[in-house]
Amino acid sequence: MSAATDVISASMRFARIQKWKANIMADDTLQPLFQSSPITDYQVIVANDRPVVPDSYVLNDLDGVWVANGPQFRTTQVYDAEKQPIGLLVGIAYNVFEGDFVKSEALELPILVRDIDDIELLVLPKLAGSFLLVTAKRFPRRVYPDHGGSISMVYISDRRIAASSPALLLSEAEYTERFDVDLHDALVVREGGGGWISGTLTAHRGVLRLLANHYLDLESWQAARFWPRLGEFDGWRDMGVAAADAADAIRTFNDAVFRSHDVAVTLTAGFDTRLVLAGCREHISAGQFFTIAAPLAEMDMAIGQRIALRFGLNFEILPLKRASKDQAAVWDRMVGDCVLEAPRFTHPTLRDLKGRDVIVTGLFGETGRCRYYRQDLLTINDSVIDAKFIVDRLTVPAHPVLVKNIDKWLRELDGQPNSVILDLALLELKLGSWAMPQRSMTNTVKWAFMPFTQRVVFDAFVGVAPADKGTAALFWAMIRHLWPNLDELPINKYGDVRDYTLIWKKLTNPARVRRYLRDRFAKKTVHPVSSGA
């Protein structure tokens, strides 16, 4: 099929999709509430000019920076130890200094903040949860996201406005006019389940994504990286110290969640939820642990039951409640048509967690297990990598627009070790642009806390040497620090003949095979071995 024919067919397909969405959204309950968005809860808008916003929104003016948010989010004025203003905190933020969530309209931090460097080096590492910190007045006007970018933000530079979803920025006509059919077809449609648009790109021309570890300058309306700084990982962290510090931070965060909420905790056969469980050790009698009976989740259900039986957990397998066509259409709109993933079909299931107002998940755990260099973790820092290599390790198609975008992202990390770059690629280019945009929708079903999105945790995940942390060692060290007996059951294994059948299932899945081959055939240049002086 020629490129021209391919674009035409994609255009026709998009037209059909839009017509279908228009038909099902004719129901009054699905009509857009604001711009082209059918949902306004748990969303944020930031603009230089006073924005038109839904009537329910809280609106704040920070000397010409306007911040508007749904009433589900708290807004807190932040001050330093001399009661000098720092900025406006929006979201559901966690104060590391106090080991608790911010619950007041004013927060005084026990530190002096003189300049923007102090905000980046002293303030942001002591905040966690889901938040935006908007600075103004005595500091440059900027938006800083939390460490995972968990309040999704996209922006249009020439309009000087940002919001949680493209649907809040674009009218219905603009949503169609700006849609990049070629990019969407290549990265989402052809990939089937699991496809997403990575980098700072979205499915709409001129609408860019703000990634974690980057701020949005509200003067230039350009984004720039603030962490990690050059030289921050010139020396590797001691694994024992890093593991203990990160594990303790996870436990303290979970303690705060359980103090404030009725909690459900995801439980699977994997490492991420095992570490989350370890951090909930003191609360197993209060928590509801669950696995969704989704397709291909047989192992998660089986191992979840074994863990629950062994350690006395209140465990439930939630029957899958598949999204209807109209629910899927709303999902697509809220994620900006940027990602096609399993939660699109499964998200209504979370409503069946009766009596539980929040869930705790293990998102971002893969960042600490050499995910994108597990096959060459001992040599990855002896090589030269480029944008095409990163795209292949992301296992997404090497669309030229995407490769160019990732090349710009890579240049911000000049001087960092390759392993750090690839860990950040997972954090920002995969989870930040694949999982976090989904929160514009999933948060409206059941709010999810992510205890791994803390600076001290990411510092351990990224900063321990690849040879030390490996694909399991760092996680086992953290789990054993919190709950030693949790290592009795294996990770992602039945421990019998069924483990061998899983390999066959993977080999018969074309999408998995395609992504595996991209990963394994990613090309890097190996530094020549020095012959000495």
Secondary structure, 3 states (H helix, E strand, C coil): CCHHHHHHHHHHHHHHHHHHHHHHCCCHHHCCCECCECCCCCCEEEECCCCCCCCCCEEEECCCCEEEECCCCEEEEEECCCCCEEEEEEEEEEECCCCEECCCCEEECCCCCCCHHHHHHHHHHHEEEEEEEEECCCCCCEEEECCCCCCCCEEEHHHCEEECCHHHHCCHHHHHHCECHHHHHHHHHCCCCCEECCCCCCCECCCEECCCCEEEECCCCCEEECCCCCCCCCCCECHHHHHHHHHHHHHHHHHHHHHHCCEEEECCCCHHHHHHHHCCHHHCCCCEEEEEECCCCHHHHHHHHHHHHHHCCCEEEEECCCCCHHHHHHHHHHCCCCEECCHHHHHHHHHHCCCCCEEECCCCHHHHCCHHHHHHCCCHHHEECCHHHHHHHHCCCCCHHHHHHHHHHHHCCCCCCHHHHHHHHHHHHHHHHHHHHHHHHHCCCCEEECCCCCHHHHHHHHHECHHHHCCCHHHHHHHHHHCHHHHHCCCCCCCCCHHHHHHHHHHCCHHHHHHHHHHHCCCCEECCCCCCC
